[in-house]
Amino acid sequence: MLNEQYGHLMNRGHRSAPVFDNFPQEVELNQSFEDVEDASNMYSVNDSPPGFDLSHHPSLKRKKPEKGDSLTGSPAMEKSHSMQADMMQQRPASMVVPYQTETNVSISPSIGSLNRQNRAGTAPPIRSASPLSQKQKLHSETDIENYMNRHKKGLFGKKISYEAMLVWQKDLIQKPILRTEDKGVKKDACEVFRLIQVYMADRKGKGTQISNAQEIIIKGWHCVALRDEIYMQLCKQTTDNPKLESLQKGWELMAVCLNFFPPTVKFKTYLEGYISRYIDTDDEFPDLIIPISHFAKQCNKRLEKMVQSGPKKGQRKPNIDEIEQAKKSIFNPSMFGSTLEEILALQNERFPDRKLPWLQTTLSEEVLRLNGAQTEGIFRVPGDIDEVNALKIKCDQWIIPSDCPDPHVPASLLKLWYRELQEPLIPPEFYEECIENFQNPEEAIEVVNKLPDINRLVLAYLIRFLQVFAAEDNSKVTKMDVNNLAMVMAPNCLRCESLEPQVIFENTRKEMGFIRTLIQNLDTSFMEGIV
Amino acid sequence: MISHKIDKTVTCTIVGDGMVGKSQICKTFIGDLTIEDYEATVTNEYSVLTQFMGDKYTLRIIDSSGQHDYKDIRTVSYKESEAFILCYNLSDRDSFESIETFWIPEIRKLCKKTPVILVATGKDLHDDNENNNVSKEEHLSVMDKYGIDAYVECSSYNKDEVNEVFEDVLLSVIKSKKKRRSNILHHLLAR
């Protein structure tokens, strides 16, 4: 029974305290090192766990790595390499291991996870909670070594321990941290590392911070193979970072990246473990205005969401505005630029009974209150930008100032809100259907009925609102007939992902047509009384 | 005397807030005199054959949407534009303020050196008593600040100065081409 259990552990290349108990004589060998814990960082053949065919060992030592696994061809990795190769055969090459379920030792993530920091000299308050936690390494953490390159330094190519590879460094890296065969990735990884250092102000470089971030994000968004490497580098640079500013910048960048592309499934567990160990570490850096735990929580939330939704859709590269927005939202969760679900969650405390976003209904009512339905060019004429921005800030504090007499201001902000929703009001997967059925009322309404509940309600409210303006009494004065209304609202509901100017042009008319069809045909009486 | 009879195409994009009368300027210039239309433009393109300083030019005018939301479709034509006509309405302060807060940044982000002509529309509606009006000092200061090449006040309604807008476009395009050419020449000579 024990053997089974530990054999299971071994399968993940994990050597933990229980293993030592089982094989005391093997530990002896290892104790030529300063302590057992450190020794376990090296991939020594001796401490191979039980269940592993020991007779195989000598051959491991001599055997050249087989062609297949000599990814980077570094002889220094020979041992861990072939070992890994063997282990790979025994298990699917997946790192998705919820680290707690593996052991019978129950340790909280924060305890187990503090380990690496312990060694780095920070004093963890909860270390003594479990005696095992001292020697226990996170599964995902040990595991990661199987995927890592071996870095070297100095004239004689002295190997750098895996431990040291995972902490902040001042110098550039010569090869990626994670092993890869892709030449392009190898080159890009080093470049990305430089950019990360520039972003974190550990290195001087050209360009603004935000343009550096954009470069990193475009690379990661574009090249799947580079994503884990980027997150790995960010983890590295936020571990034992001596400079607080740089540390914060690193976390900030991680949160921003997590808005655009996810790590691979394999790497997710590691990243999750890494992030989660910082969630409860408020007392560690008392000088920080924004505690690291805040970043960690944000990262955690974004990671969850990103793994669900996948990378940013479309062919358009992430632009500066999106990146700014992603950065800003770390510090102040806003009702702008979020998803509808997030907005509802934000208002849940204040307005638990509302089915629609407070901002949507409030701004819409505000436009009507200021006589927007009788104002020439409503929704077409932009409001004063400064006024709009001021109102935006107020709205995020749940205040609607009543001193602004211009209906164009709330109208512009309302458009902006729809436009800035993280996912378009009509989600991308329905886009094609909308475009195809822009002239067909029945089909168009069918599409609306297929939308997720929240999107359907919000869209129906908008259409109902627009129907007020489309009424002849109003459109005579506003000069905003149904065509004009559809024209100004279409890009706020549907987002064309194409890059081809020709396609954009053609689709724009169809997008407008779709909204026009809805204004003319959608029966929104069911929205009566819903707020 | 050799006159240059070769056709040259000059592309310009007309931008500015919604409802300032961009489309109306274009229409007046090409000789379409209907003023009843009231439709928000997505994008339109006109080509006009015109004569300027003895040369024949084909003037391509891209009439863009004033909706800030239509950024993607609008900026498609920015790259090929050799000049911008940036419009605001004389009796609408907000449209003037947008120039500084929205349009100049949008244009300069994509086209750093393309000449810009500032056009004030609705000259006929200009009323000195209203404090909604935009004063001369204000537009002069904006011109200085952003290096705007020319300023025209016009009225599509009276057809005042509309031709001058497009003359200024051609003039500034020719100027900027010359400048670029002489820059290249300087560059070569300096070596």
Interface residues (C-beta under 8 A of the other chain):
Chain A: E376 G377 R380 V381 P382 G383 D384 I385 D386 H408 K415 R419 K479 N483 N484 M487 V488 P491 N492 C496 P501 I504 F505 T508 R509 M512
Chain B: D17 G18 M19 Y38 E39 A40 V42 T43 G66 Q67 H68 D69 Y70 D72 I73 V76 D92 R93 D94 S95 E97 S98 T101 F102
